[in-house]
Amino acid sequence: MKTKEKKDLKEKSITELKQLLLDAKEILFTMRLDKVQYKTKNMRGVFNKRKDIAKIMTQIREKETV
């Protein structure tokens, strides 16, 4: 996730962030399936997507506590 995307996360509402989270989790699921079936060459993608999900969840949590 690039710096501009991180700034965009801070500007989004909680409902938009939750929708992004659902989409990211679906993508992660398909990435894991592709990894198991050896359809992907980018094994690091799963790790990066998990990091992105954590960043989205962090933003949601910050907005809920404020």
C-alpha positions as CSV (number, residue, x, y, z in Angstrom):
1,M,0.0,0.0,0.0
2,K,1.5,3.3,-1.1
3,T,1.6,6.5,0.9
4,K,-1.2,8.1,-1.1
5,E,-3.4,5.1,-0.5
6,K,-2.8,5.4,3.3
7,K,-3.8,9.0,3.2
8,D,-7.0,8.1,1.3
9,L,-7.8,5.6,4.0
10,K,-7.8,8.3,6.7
11,E,-10.4,10.3,4.6
12,K,-12.9,7.5,4.1
13,S,-15.8,6.8,6.4
14,I,-16.2,3.7,8.5
15,T,-18.8,2.1,6.1
16,E,-16.4,2.6,3.1
17,L,-13.5,1.1,5.1
18,K,-15.6,-1.9,6.0
19,Q,-16.5,-2.4,2.4
20,L,-12.8,-2.2,1.5
21,L,-12.1,-4.7,4.2
22,L,-14.6,-7.2,2.8
23,D,-13.2,-6.8,-0.7
24,A,-9.6,-7.3,0.6
25,K,-10.5,-10.4,2.5
26,E,-12.2,-11.9,-0.6
27,I,-9.0,-11.1,-2.7
28,L,-6.9,-12.7,0.0
29,F,-9.0,-15.8,-0.1
30,T,-8.6,-16.2,-3.9
31,M,-4.9,-15.5,-3.5
32,R,-4.5,-18.3,-1.0
33,L,-6.4,-20.7,-3.3
34,D,-4.1,-19.7,-6.2
35,K,-1.1,-20.2,-4.0
36,V,-2.1,-23.7,-3.0
37,Q,-2.9,-24.6,-6.6
38,Y,0.4,-23.1,-7.8
39,K,-1.4,-20.7,-10.1
40,T,0.6,-17.7,-8.9
41,K,4.2,-16.9,-9.0
42,N,4.0,-14.0,-6.6
43,M,4.0,-15.8,-3.2
44,R,4.7,-12.5,-1.4
45,G,1.3,-11.1,-2.5
46,V,-0.5,-13.0,0.3
47,F,1.8,-11.4,2.9
48,N,1.3,-7.9,1.4
49,K,-2.5,-8.3,1.3
50,R,-2.6,-9.3,4.9
51,K,-0.6,-6.1,5.7
52,D,-3.1,-4.1,3.8
53,I,-6.0,-5.7,5.7
54,A,-4.3,-4.8,9.0
55,K,-3.9,-1.2,7.9
56,I,-7.6,-1.0,7.0
57,M,-8.6,-2.5,10.3
58,T,-6.3,0.0,12.1
59,Q,-8.1,2.9,10.5
60,I,-11.5,1.5,11.3
61,R,-10.5,1.1,14.9
62,E,-9.1,4.6,15.1
63,K,-12.3,6.0,13.8
64,E,-14.5,4.0,16.2
65,T,-12.5,5.1,19.2
66,V,-12.7,8.8,18.3
